[in-house]
Amino acid sequence: MKIRKFNEAKEEVDLEYVRNCFADLIDSGKAKVREAQDFNRVIQHINIELNRIDEPGLRTEGILNNKLRDYMKGYIENAAIIEEVLLSLDRIADEYPNYEIQYEVLRQNIFIKIV
C-alpha cells in the first residue's frame, strides 16, 4: 500500500467524463451535479433523488386501485434509478479505476462525490 504524502496531489478527476456518465439521470431530473472547490481542485457533488415511498399500513381497498400497488411501483422505479447509478459508476471505474468514491445514503437521496 502506497501512502500519499500530505501535499502530494491526487489524480485530477475528469469532471466532464463523470458528468457524461450520469447524463441520463441528469437529463431525467433524477440527479443534480454541483461543482465545488476542494483545496486546490474542483470536485463534483452528485445528488441522486429517489422517489418517496410511503408505507401503506393496514388497509382494505379495491384490488385494482390501491396503495399497495403505488408502494410496489415506487420500489420498482427506485430500483431502475439505482441500476442507472450503478451503470454510471461502472463506466467511471472502467475508465478511471483509481478514483475513489465518498457517499452517503439517506432515505430519498444518494449523495456521491468522486475523489
TORTOR-605347 format. One record per residue: x, y, z of N, C-alpha, C in turn. Coordinates in steps of 0.1 Angstrom, whole numbers, padded with zeros to 4 digits, always signed. Each point is the difference from the previous one (the first is absolute). Last residue first. Layout:
% residues N
XYZXYZXYZ
...
***
This chain:
% residues 115
-0136+0112-0059+0013+0007+0004+0011-0008-0005
-0057+0008-0003+0011-0008-0006+0013+0008+0004
-0051-0002+0023+0011+0008-0003+0011-0008-0006
-0057-0003+0013+0012-0006-0005+0011+0011-0002
-0052-0013+0025+0010+0011-0003+0013-0006-0003
-0055-0014+0001+0014-0005+0000+0009+0011-0004
-0054-0003+0020+0011+0006-0007+0013-0009+0001
-0043-0005+0024-0004+0003-0014+0011+0005-0009
+0008-0016+0046-0013-0006-0004-0003+0002-0015
+0050+0003+0009-0010+0004+0009-0013-0006-0005
+0056-0005-0006-0013-0004-0005-0010+0004+0011
+0053+0014-0018-0009-0001+0011-0014-0003-0005
+0057+0000-0017-0015+0000-0002-0007+0000+0013
+0050+0003-0031-0005+0002+0013-0016+0001-0002
+0043-0023-0030-0013+0006+0002-0003+0002+0014
+0045-0005-0037-0006-0004+0012-0014+0007+0001
+0038-0014-0042-0009+0010+0007-0006-0007+0013
+0028-0023-0033+0006+0005+0012-0008+0011+0007
-0012-0022-0043-0001-0009+0011+0006+0005+0013
-0019+0019-0047+0008+0005+0011+0000-0008+0012
-0024-0013-0040+0009+0010-0006+0011+0005+0011
-0034-0032+0013+0007-0005-0012+0010+0009-0006
-0028+0015+0036+0010-0010+0004+0008-0006-0011
-0037+0029-0010+0011+0007+0006+0012-0009+0004
-0040-0020-0015+0007+0007-0011+0012+0008+0005
-0027-0021+0033+0007-0010-0008+0008+0007-0012
-0030+0026+0025+0012-0002+0008+0009-0011-0007
-0042+0009-0019+0008+0012-0001+0013-0002+0007
-0032-0034+0003+0006+0000-0013+0009+0012-0002
-0025-0002+0040+0010-0011+0000+0007+0000-0014
-0036+0029+0005+0011+0004+0008+0012-0010+0000
-0041-0013-0020+0007+0010-0008+0012+0006+0007
-0027-0029+0024+0007-0008-0011+0008+0010-0009
-0029+0018+0033+0012-0005+0006+0008-0008-0010
-0041+0016-0014+0009+0012+0002+0013-0006+0006
-0034-0031-0005+0005+0004-0014+0010+0012+0002
-0023-0015+0038+0010-0010-0004+0006+0004-0013
-0035+0026+0017+0013+0003+0006+0010-0010-0003
-0043-0007-0017+0006+0012-0006+0013+0003+0006
-0024-0035+0018+0004-0004-0013+0007+0012-0007
-0021+0007+0042+0012-0008+0001+0006-0004-0013
-0041+0023+0000+0010+0009+0005+0014-0008+0001
-0039-0024-0010+0005+0007-0011+0011+0009+0004
-0022-0023+0034+0009-0009-0007+0005+0007-0013
-0030+0025+0027+0011-0004+0008+0010-0008-0008
-0042+0009-0018+0008+0012-0001+0013-0003+0008
-0032-0033+0002+0005+0001-0013+0010+0012-0002
-0024-0005+0040+0011-0011-0001+0006+0001-0014
-0037+0027+0011+0013+0006+0004+0011-0010-0001
-0044-0004-0032+0003+0000+0014+0014+0005+0003
-0037-0018-0040+0005+0014+0004+0002+0001+0015
-0014-0041-0020+0006+0006-0012+0006+0014+0003
-0023-0028+0033+0011-0008-0005+0007+0008-0011
-0027+0025+0040-0003-0007-0012+0013-0007-0006
+0000+0009+0052-0002+0009-0011-0004-0010-0012
+0015+0005+0056-0009-0008-0009-0004+0009-0011
+0045-0001+0037-0011+0007-0007-0009-0011-0007
+0048+0012+0033-0012-0009-0002-0012+0007-0006
+0049+0019-0012-0006-0004+0013-0011-0010-0003
+0032+0024-0031-0015+0001+0000-0007-0003+0013
+0049+0023-0012-0005-0013+0003-0015+0001+0002
+0030+0032-0032-0007-0001+0013-0005-0014+0002
+0040+0024-0030-0009-0011+0000-0006+0000+0015
+0028+0034-0038-0004-0002+0014-0011-0011+0000
+0041+0004-0036-0014+0003+0002-0003-0002+0015
+0050+0015-0014-0009-0012-0001-0015+0005+0002
+0048+0025-0016-0013+0001+0008-0008-0012-0003
+0055+0016+0000-0010-0009-0007-0013+0001+0009
+0046+0031-0006-0011-0003+0009-0010-0008-0009
+0055+0015+0000-0011-0005-0008-0011-0004+0010
+0047+0033-0004-0010-0007+0009-0012-0004-0008
+0054+0013-0014-0014-0001-0002-0007-0007+0011
+0048+0031-0004-0006-0013+0002-0015+0001-0004
+0052+0028-0006-0015+0000-0001-0005-0014+0001
+0047+0021+0022-0006-0007-0012-0015+0001+0001
+0034+0012+0035+0005+0006-0013-0007-0006-0012
-0024-0004+0046+0014+0004+0000+0004+0006-0013
-0044-0010-0008+0005-0008+0012+0015+0001+0000
-0047+0024-0024+0015+0000+0001+0003-0008+0013
-0044-0009-0032+0005+0008+0011+0015-0001+0000
-0050-0013-0030+0015+0001+0000+0004+0009+0012
-0045-0032-0013+0004+0013+0005+0016-0001+0001
-0046-0028-0022+0014+0001+0002+0004+0014+0004
-0046-0036+0000+0005+0014-0001+0015-0001+0003
-0042-0036-0016+0013+0003+0006+0003+0014-0002
-0041-0018-0015+0002-0009+0012+0013+0003+0006
-0019+0018-0042-0003+0008+0012+0002-0008+0013
+0009-0012-0048-0013-0003+0005-0004+0007+0013
+0043+0006-0021-0010+0004-0009-0014-0003+0005
+0036-0015+0025+0000+0015+0001-0011+0005-0009
+0009-0046-0001-0006+0004+0013-0002+0015+0001
+0024-0017-0037-0015-0004-0001-0007+0004+0013
+0047+0009-0002-0008+0008-0009-0015-0004+0000
+0043-0015+0023-0012+0001+0007-0011+0008-0008
+0044-0008-0017-0004-0014+0005-0014+0001+0007
+0022+0040-0014-0006-0008-0012-0004-0013+0005
+0022+0027+0032-0013+0006-0004-0007-0008-0011
+0044-0012+0011-0009-0004+0011-0014+0005-0003
+0033+0014-0029-0002-0014-0002-0010-0005+0011
+0016+0044+0002-0009-0001-0011-0004-0015-0002
+0032+0011+0034-0014+0005+0003-0010-0002-0011
+0046-0024+0016-0005+0005-0013-0015+0003+0001
+0039+0001+0039-0012-0007-0004-0004+0007-0014
+0051-0004+0021-0011+0009-0002-0012-0008-0006
+0038-0020+0033-0003+0001-0014-0013+0009-0002
+0028+0010+0043-0006-0012-0005-0003+0003-0015
+0041+0022+0030-0013+0002-0007-0006-0014-0004
+0033+0014+0042+0001-0007-0013-0014+0001-0006
+0014+0015+0045-0001+0010-0011+0000-0006-0014
+0001-0028+0040-0010+0010+0002-0001+0009-0012
+0018-0048-0010+0004+0011+0008-0011+0010+0001
-0009-0053-0008+0001+0013-0007+0005+0011+0010
+0007-0055-0002-0005+0010+0008+0003+0014-0007
-0006-0054-0018+0007+0012+0000-0006+0011+0008
+0000-0056+0002-0008+0012+0000+0009+0012+0000
***
